[in-house]
Amino acid sequence: MSMSVSGGIRVQVEAFYLPDQSAPVEHRYVFGYRVRISNEGTEAARLDARKWIITDGKGARREVQGPGVVGQQPHLQPGQSFEYVSGCVLETSRGTMRGSYQMVRDDGRTFDAEIAPFELLLPQTLN
């Protein structure tokens, strides 16, 4: 599990392998990840956009950017949390992800909430 805190926003991520959606003989490995975003600060903030940096086991890197997460732009008051699950497809059996969420305060100030690096790995029994 990865965890970081930026501007009072805690981001926790836990990744997992999805064998039923994967096809290793075709070099298709599907991973899911569960994210919990918690406002531990004293000011509200809205998640405006996301930026992911995904690196596979061969070192190939791609960036994914866009508005919100899973079609939403959650507005978190102090003490509130938001959770979602998403996924990533790799051509290798391992990789890493990291990134940031662009957050906006109610007065328009912006800041980045870091998403600490985490690994995408097959369970030990499948390696």
C-alpha positions in Angstrom: 0.0 0.0 0.0 1.2 3.5 -0.8 0.4 6.6 1.3 1.1 10.3 1.1 -0.2 13.5 2.5 -0.1 16.8 0.7 -2.0 20.0 1.6 -3.9 18.0 4.2 -5.1 15.5 1.6 -4.1 11.9 2.4 -4.0 9.5 -0.6 -3.8 5.7 0.1 -3.6 3.2 -2.8 -3.7 -0.6 -2.7 -3.1 -2.5 -5.9 -4.2 -6.1 -6.8 -3.9 -8.5 -9.7 -7.1 -9.5 -11.7 -6.3 -13.0 -13.1 -9.8 -13.4 -14.6 -9.3 -10.4 -16.9 -5.6 -11.2 -17.7 -4.2 -13.3 -20.5 -0.5 -13.9 -19.7 0.1 -15.8 -23.0 -1.0 -12.7 -24.8 1.1 -10.4 -22.6 -2.0 -8.9 -21.0 -1.8 -8.3 -17.3 -4.7 -6.5 -15.6 -4.3 -4.8 -12.2 -6.9 -3.0 -10.1 -6.2 -0.4 -7.5 -8.3 0.9 -4.7 -7.8 4.6 -3.8 -8.9 6.4 -0.6 -8.6 10.2 -0.6 -9.2 11.8 2.8 -9.3 15.4 3.7 -7.3 15.7 7.0 -6.9 19.4 6.7 -8.9 22.4 7.8 -10.1 23.6 4.3 -12.4 22.0 1.8 -10.9 20.9 -1.6 -12.3 19.5 -4.9 -10.4 16.9 -6.9 -10.2 18.7 -10.3 -7.9 16.5 -12.4 -5.6 13.5 -12.2 -2.2 12.6 -13.6 -0.8 9.1 -13.6 2.7 7.9 -14.6 2.6 4.2 -15.4 5.9 2.3 -16.0 5.9 -1.4 -17.1 8.5 -4.0 -16.3 10.5 -3.1 -19.4 10.7 0.6 -18.4 8.2 1.8 -21.0 6.4 4.8 -19.5 3.1 6.4 -20.3 1.2 9.3 -18.8 -2.6 9.4 -18.3 -4.3 12.7 -17.6 -7.8 13.9 -17.4 -10.6 15.5 -15.4 -11.6 14.0 -12.1 -11.6 10.3 -11.3 -14.1 7.6 -12.4 -16.3 10.4 -13.9 -16.4 12.4 -10.7 -14.8 15.4 -9.1 -15.4 14.9 -5.4 -15.6 17.9 -3.1 -14.2 16.9 0.3 -15.0 18.9 3.4 -12.5 18.5 6.3 -13.0 15.0 7.7 -14.5 13.5 4.6 -13.2 10.7 2.4 -13.8 9.4 -1.1 -13.0 5.9 -2.4 -12.9 4.4 -5.8 -11.6 1.5 -7.7 -10.0 1.6 -11.2 -7.6 -0.5 -13.3 -4.5 -0.6 -15.5 -3.4 -3.0 -18.2 0.3 -3.8 -18.7 2.1 -5.9 -21.2 4.5 -7.1 -18.4 3.8 -9.0 -15.2 5.0 -6.1 -13.1 5.1 -2.3 -13.1 4.7 0.8 -11.0 2.3 3.7 -10.8 2.6 7.2 -9.3 1.1 10.5 -9.9 -0.9 13.4 -8.5 -4.4 14.9 -8.1 -4.9 18.6 -8.9 -7.0 19.9 -6.0 -8.8 23.2 -5.9 -9.8 25.0 -2.7 -13.1 26.8 -2.4 -11.3 30.2 -3.0 -9.7 28.9 -6.3 -6.2 28.1 -5.0 -4.8 25.0 -6.5 -2.3 22.4 -5.2 -1.2 18.9 -6.1 -1.9 16.0 -3.8 0.8 13.4 -4.4 0.1 9.8 -5.2 3.1 7.9 -3.8 4.6 5.2 -6.0 3.1 1.7 -5.7 3.9 -1.6 -7.4 1.8 -3.7 -9.7 2.8 -7.3 -9.1 1.5 -10.8 -9.6 0.9 -12.7 -6.4 3.9 -14.8 -5.4 2.1 -18.0 -6.3 1.7 -16.9 -9.9 5.2 -15.6 -10.6 
